[in-house]
Amino acid sequence: MMGRVTINPSTDVSSTSVSNIFIDEYLGEANDAQIKIYIYLLRMMSANLPTSVSDLADKFNHTEKDVLRALRYWEKMGLISLEYDSGNHLTSIHMEDVVPHKMAQKQAKARTAVEEAPIIVPAAMQVAKPDNIRQMQIPESKVPKKPVYTPEQLASFQQDDSVSPLLFIAEQYFGRTLNPTEMSTIFYIHDVLQFSDDLLDYLMQYCVDHHKKDFRYMEKVAINWAEAGITSSKQARSQTYKYDESILDIMKALGMENAPTDKEVSFISRWQGEYSFSMPIIMEACDRTVMSTQKNRLKYCDSILRNWYENSVKTKSDITRLDANFSAASSRARQAKKVSAIDMNNRFNQFKQSTAYNFDELEQQILDN
């Protein structure tokens, strides 16, 4: 019988919700069992609760084979990924970003062919991008693999004054108490990969800012940084700016072809991190910026997004609502200004009439005197 497994989110989820992309592109092709399993996984993930194949089977009166078939179906669709131990027992379910169908299948094939590459890619592993694109051979990693820590070792690490503060920081970043597997990742990065406290702190911040609260993702990034020879947060920050495709896409959308500076990245990081805007929302702000101004585009775009953030914009329909409210308010303001101008003109005319001089009377007064 399969043991209990932990569901780890690859994106931030604060409530149980179903993506419109899932409804539009995936719902029609899946059968009832597959739909039930996927929605229940979303429910368990949002509550940060564990489950198991047997639990899922009991919940929906399916066999464990039916559950596993449903899980493999969603893995094939690219909406989840599964991890197994050496005995081929399911140990972890990772919920992936819900993206358009074709893109998800492409990502799933990539994960099957080779481990999904995180943001930072060492120079030797990059693919040449000129006219004649060629695939370069990926060298075997020289980074030591993560050891299997015993419960006694984990307990010892937790009592180590040089490591225990890192666990506390991690719990603050990720918003939950760490399980043994997650603690093992912290120890591996700190002790085996030899990350300094500062670099490990930046790594956790980087993952959270990119809505990746999955320790598997953090471990992959750490390995790639180690392979690239990154030993300080300054080096990591420089490399992430250089290879972060989302930052480069936003810069390009604003008509900025230069390598992003620290200040420019701080703006964009705020949009993705503090404001939690999706790329379509950010791109909408970029489009409006480009159509409105040639100068200070980053600040102009920031003012748009800050206004949307203050008005709780989450989707494009929210933007449409906000635009409609703004147009209505502007129309009322113009009407009020027009009424005010008419009123002022009427008052002026009344003033002229009441204060006009009667020259005949003035002449008579002068003659009388």
TAWOFEN-V375756 format. One line per field, one symbol per residue. ss: DSSP state (H for helix, E for strand, L for the rest). phi: phi as a letter, one per 40 degrees, with the letter a starting at -180 (. if undefined). Layout:
ss=???
phi=???
//
This chain:
ss=LLLEEEEEELLLLLLLLLLHHHHHHLLLLLLHHHHHHHHHHHHHHHLLLLEEHHHHHHHHLLLHHHHHHHHHHHHHHLLEEEEELLLLLEEEEEELLLLLHHHHHHHHHHHHHLLLLLLLLLHHHLLLLLLLLLLLLLLLLLLLLLLLLLHHHHHHHHHLHHHHHHHHHHHHHHLLLLLHHHHHHHHHHHHHLLLLHHHHHHHHHHHHHLLLLLHHHHHHHHHHHHHLLLLLHHHHHHHHHHHLHHHHHHHHHLLLLLLLLHHHHHHHHHHHLLLLLLHHHHHHHHHHHHHHLLLLHHHHHHHHHHHHHHLLLLLHHHHHHHHHHHHHHHHHHHHHHHHHHHHHHHHHHHHHHHLLLLHHHHHHHHHHL
phi=.cccbccbccbcbbacabccccccbbcccccdcccccccccdcccccfbcaaccccccdbfbcccccccccccccccgcabbbbcccgccbabbccdcbddccccccccccccaddccccbddcbcccbcdccbcccccccccdccccccdcccccccccccbdccccccccccgacccdcccccccccccccgccdcccccdcccccccfbcbccccccccccccccgcbbccccccccccbcccccccdcccgbcccccdcccccccccccccfcccdcccccccccccbabbfccccccccccccccbfcbbccccdccccccccccccccccccccccccccccccccccbcccccccccccccc
//
